Amino acid sequence: MKKNDFQALVRYINKLCKPLNPEELIRQAIEDGIIDPKGRSASRYLEAEWPYILKRINEQVDDAKRSGGRPKIEYLAGIDRIVPGCFVTKTETKQPKELKEAITIRLCEPMLNKIYSELDDYQFQEFCTRFLELLGCVDCEVRPKGPDRGIDFSGTFHTPFSKIFVIGQAKHYTKGNTVSISEVKNLYATVNQEKGLRAEAALYLGVFVTTSTFSSRATKFANTADPPVYLVNGNQLAKELISGDIGIDYSDLVDIKLDGRNTLEWFR
C-alpha cells in the first residue's frame, strides 16, 4: 500500500458512522474507489496489506503522542473492529464492549439532561413512542392532548404466538422527583381496564418511562404485577438509546459526542 493510499484510507475511516471489521472496511473502501486492489479480492488485499496498515497506524499514534496531540485513529490492540474513536485488531463480532461502556459512562447524564431540557411533557410522550419503536414495537402512537384514560402512548409487539398490547405512561420529571407507587398503580389499573374493554385475546403490558427514578415501593409493586408493568428510569432510557446508537454523533472518530439535533430528530 502506498502512503497516499493509506492517507486516503484514514480520511475514509474518519467519515464512517458505523463499526466495521477490517475485511468489511477494505471491501467497502474498494467499492467506493478509495483504494485500488489491483485485481485482488478484499480478503487477499487485507492479507497482504494489513501488517503495513497496522504499522502506519501505530506510527501515527506514536507521533501524535510525542507531539502532545491526539491521533486521528487510536489503535486498541486485542479487538478486530474499526469503531468510532479507535482502530482495533482481533476478531470480534460486535462493537467493543469497553468502548460502548465508555461512551455510556461519559454521555448518559448529558443525554438525559438534553432530553429533559429540550422536550415538554407532551413531546416526551412522543419521544417514548419512538423509543418503543426502537425496541421493536409496531403501531405506536401518542395519544392526543386532553383526556386520555391514563394512556400517554401505546403500541403492539407481535410474537409467533400472540400479540402484546403495550399501554404506556410517560413522566417528564426533574431529577429527584421520584415516581411514586400510586402513579405506577394507576398505570396498572389502566392496563387492566384496557384489557377488559378489548374483546381480542392477547397479552397486555404496562410500560412506564420517566426521565427521573422510581421509588422502591413502586419498583417492588411493578416486579410482582400481573399483567406486568415494565419500568424504565432515566438512566435506563439513556443506556438503551446509546446501545442502539441513537443520539450519538460518530462523525468525528476522535470526539464522539451527542447528536446536536433536537432529540425528536434522533430517530430519523
N, C-alpha and C positions, 0 to 999 in steps of 0.2 A: 504494500500500500504506500503510495506516495504521500508526502507531507501535506500537500494541498487536499488530497482525498480525505485524510484524517481530519483536517480542519473543517472541511465541509461536513463530515460526519458529526463532529462536535456541535456545529451550528444546528444540524438537523435534530440531534438529541435534545438540545435546549428548547426546541419548538414542540416536542412531543408532549401530549397531555394524558398519556396512559402508560402503565408499566408494560415492558416488553422483555422477553428473554433475548439473548444475543442473536439467535437464528432468526427470530421474528423481526428484530431490528434490521439485520442485514437484508433479509428478504424485502422488507418494506422500503429500505433505502435504495435497493436495486430497482424496484418497481417505480419509484419516484425519480429515478435518474440521478440520485445523489452520488452513487459510486458505480464504476464500471467493472463488472465481474470478469470481463474478458472471456466470456463463454462458459464460465463455471457456475454451478448451482450455488444457492445461498449457503448450503451446508459445506460444500467444498471450499468456497471462498472463506467462510468462517474458520474452517480448519487450518487454512494456510495463513490467514492474516490476524487471527485473534491474539496470538502472542505479541505481535507488534503493536496492536491496538492497546493491549494492557500496559505494555512498556511505555507507550506515549502518554497514556492516562496517568500513570504513576509519576512520570516526569513533570507533567503539568501540575499535579497536586504538590509535588516537592518544590517546584519553582514558586508556586503561589505562596506556600508556607514560608519559604525563605524570604520572600519579599514582603511578607506581612499581609498579603491579600487573601482573597477567597477563590479557590479554583472553580472554574465553570462546571466541572464534573468532579464529584468526590468518589473515590474508589473505596468500596466497603467489601473487603475480602470475605469469602465464605458463602456468598449467595449469588446465584446466577440470574439476576434480574436487573434490568435497566429501569429505574424508577425516578420519580421526581426527587431531586436532591442528591442522587448518588448513582454510580455506575458499578454494578456488582457482578460477581463471577462464579457462582457454583449453583448447580441445578436446583431450582425450586419452582413450584407450580403457582405460587401466589406471591403477591406483593410482600416484601419482608415484614414480618410481624414487628420487628424492632422499630422500623421506620413509621409504620402506621401508629404504633403506640406513642411514638414521639410526637407525631402530628396531633394526635388526640389530646395528649397532655398539654401541649402548647396552645391549641386553638379551641378547645372545648368551651372554656369560660368566655373568651371573646365572641365565639359563635352564639352562645346563649344570650349574651348581652345585646348583640346585634339583632337577634330575633325579637327580643323583648322591646328594644327601643324603636325599631322600625315599623312594628305592626301594632295596630289597635286590637281590641278584643275580637271584633268580627273577622279581621284579616288573619288573626291567629287561627280561627276556626277553619278558614280556607287553607291555611298552611297545613293544618292537620289532615285535611283530605288529601293533599299532595303527599304527605308522609305515609298515609295508608296505601296509596298507590305504589310508593317505593317498596312497601312490604309485600306487594303482590295482590292487593285488594282491587276489585273492579266495581264499576257502577258507583263510584264515590261521589258524594255530593255534600255541599254545605247547606244547611237549612237557612231559609230566608230570615232576615231580621224580624223580630216580633215574637209572638208566642210560638214555641217550638216543641211543646210537650217534653221538655228536658233533653231534646236531641239537638246537638250542635252540628254533628256530621254523621254520615252513615256510609256503608259500603257492603260489599259481599265478597267473601272468599269462596272459591269453588274447589272442592276436593273430588276425588274419584267417586266418593260415596255419598256426599251431601253438600248442601250449601251451608255457609256460616254467615248469618246476618250480623253485621257489626253496628252497634249503637254507640256513638261517641259523644263525649263531653270534653270541652276544652276550657282550661282556666289560665288566662294570661295574667299570672300573678308575679309580683315582685319577689326577689329573693328574700326568704324569711317569712313570707306569707304562706303558711302551710295549708295544704288542702286537708280538710277535716274528715272524720269518719261519716258525718251526716251528709256531706256532699257526695261521697262515694256510695253511701246507702241510697241516696236519691237516684243515682245512675242505675244502681242495681234494681230499684223499683221500676224505673223506666224500661229497662230491658225485659223484665217480667211482664209489664203491661203491653209492650210491643209484641211479645211472644203470644199473648192472649188474643191480640187483635188480628194476627195473621193466621189464615187457615192452612197455609203451606207448612208441611213438616220440614223442619230444618233445625240446625243448631243456632244458638244465639250467644253473642259475646259482647260484653261491655268493654270499651276502651276509653280510659281517662288519661288525657295528656295535659301536662302543665309545664310551665317554664320554671316552676318552683319545686317543692317537695311535698311528700305526703306524710301525715302524722303516722306514728307507729300503730295506732289503733286502726287507722284507715287501711294500712298495709296488711295488718293481721286479718281484718274483715275480708279484704279482697282475696287473700290467699285461700279462704275457705268458701267463697261464694259459689253458688250454683243456681243459675248459669254463671259462668266465670266472669270476673271483671279484671281486666289487664291494666295495670298502672304503668304509666311512662312519665318519669320525672324529667326535669330539665336536663340533667347530665346524661341520662339515658337517651333522650331525644337527640342531643348533640352528637353523642357517640355513634348512634345509628346513622345519622346523616354523614358523618365523616367516614364511617365504614363503607357507605355507598358512594363515596367521593362526591357528595352533594355539598355545595357551598365552599369548595376548596379550589383555589386558583393555582394550577400547576404550570402556568405559562413561563415562570422563571424557576428553573430547576434548583437554583440555589436558595431562593427566597420563597418558600411555599407559604401562602397566606390565604386569608379568607377571600372568597369571591366578593368583589366590590359592588356587585349589582344588588338591587333590592332583594330581600330574602325570598319574596314570592317569585322572582325570576330564576332562582336557583334550579328549579325543576324543568326549565325549558331548554 
